[in-house]
Amino acid sequence: MTGHEQTRFAIPGVIDLAHEWVAKALARFSDTRRLRVLDLTVGNGHDTSRLAHSVGPTGVVVGCDIQVEALVQTAARLQSLGLMERVRLLQTDHAKLPGQLGCTWRGSVHAAMANLGYLPGGDKSLITRCDTTMRMLDGVLPLLAVHGLLTVVVYTGHPGGTDEAQAVARAAASLNPSHWRVAQVSFPGQLHHPPALFAFERLR
Ligand SMILES: C[S@@+](CC[C@H](N)C(=O)[O-])C[C@H]1O[C@@H](n2cnc3c(N)ncnc32)[C@H](O)[C@@H]1O
């Protein structure tokens, strides 16, 4: 969503909504010394920068992407904003990240964000895929702290996107509602396949 659209519409776009909900989730951990946040697809670093801002000077964001180009862009953006010290960047598949973080991260992540699809302006063949996205979900949900939040933005305008969105929707619907509060925000009947947002909040 462009800045122009942000002021034109009362209904926010899904990226802004995701950041708003993550900020609300983080506010509930305000007495926690070191906030832990994951960016599961750093891309051009827009989300990573906003997350690094949200965790404050004592917090940490771990960001990953499969593409070196994305990590370079993100590092440059963070450097220019003076936020690099709050962020650890890893070139890895987000399906593998939970295993790489180790067991001390289980139940300790206050928020996580996955903005799926391909790198805008980059190689469109390097795209999130249904199988790895599902493995990422399986691995990241147990990392969340109680009251922690995972947001997932899905795009249906590219090949494979609809399957991926349906798989995320199925995974969301299959969670135990006593343990998880789940939301889906979509824009039915709109032009240009606007993305949809899923959010997973751990209740216990
Ligand atoms: C829509 S972009 C992310 C946008 C980004 N959050 C930003 O603020 O600019 C999606 C990113 O996911 C990355 N990606 C694709 N498959 C991945 C995977 N299996 N693990 C981690 N990153 C992946 C792509 O390389 C791309 O950079």
PDBQT file of the ligand as one rigid body, heavy atoms in Angstrom, charges set to zero:
ROOT
HETATM    1  C1  LIG A 301       7.301 -10.035   0.238  1.00  0.00    +0.000 C 
HETATM    2  S1  LIG A 301       9.014 -10.247   0.488  1.00  0.00    +0.000 S 
HETATM    3  C2  LIG A 301       9.223  -9.691   2.141  1.00  0.00    +0.000 C 
HETATM    4  C3  LIG A 301       9.078  -8.198   2.315  1.00  0.00    +0.000 C 
HETATM    5  C4  LIG A 301       9.803  -7.681   3.523  1.00  0.00    +0.000 C 
HETATM    6  N1  LIG A 301       9.244  -8.140   4.771  1.00  0.00    +0.000 N 
HETATM    7  C5  LIG A 301       9.986  -6.179   3.499  1.00  0.00    +0.000 C 
HETATM    8  O1  LIG A 301       9.615  -5.488   4.461  1.00  0.00    +0.000 OA
HETATM    9  O2  LIG A 301      10.513  -5.680   2.495  1.00  0.00    +0.000 OA
HETATM   10  C6  LIG A 301       9.189 -11.980   0.679  1.00  0.00    +0.000 C 
HETATM   11  C7  LIG A 301      10.599 -12.440   0.963  1.00  0.00    +0.000 C 
HETATM   12  O3  LIG A 301      10.547 -13.810   1.340  1.00  0.00    +0.000 OA
HETATM   13  C8  LIG A 301      11.769 -14.396   0.989  1.00  0.00    +0.000 C 
HETATM   14  N2  LIG A 301      11.640 -15.848   1.021  1.00  0.00    +0.000 N 
HETATM   15  C9  LIG A 301      11.114 -16.675   0.095  1.00  0.00    +0.000 A 
HETATM   16  N3  LIG A 301      11.138 -17.944   0.530  1.00  0.00    +0.000 NA
HETATM   17  C10 LIG A 301      11.701 -17.923   1.767  1.00  0.00    +0.000 A 
HETATM   18  C11 LIG A 301      11.996 -18.925   2.727  1.00  0.00    +0.000 A 
HETATM   19  N4  LIG A 301      11.692 -20.214   2.501  1.00  0.00    +0.000 N 
HETATM   20  N5  LIG A 301      12.599 -18.564   3.874  1.00  0.00    +0.000 NA
HETATM   21  C12 LIG A 301      12.907 -17.240   4.115  1.00  0.00    +0.000 A 
HETATM   22  N6  LIG A 301      12.638 -16.250   3.241  1.00  0.00    +0.000 NA
HETATM   23  C13 LIG A 301      12.029 -16.581   2.081  1.00  0.00    +0.000 A 
HETATM   24  C14 LIG A 301      12.043 -13.823  -0.389  1.00  0.00    +0.000 C 
HETATM   25  O4  LIG A 301      13.404 -13.944  -0.709  1.00  0.00    +0.000 OA
HETATM   26  C15 LIG A 301      11.565 -12.373  -0.199  1.00  0.00    +0.000 C 
HETATM   27  O5  LIG A 301      12.648 -11.541   0.106  1.00  0.00    +0.000 OA
ENDROOT
TORSDOF 0
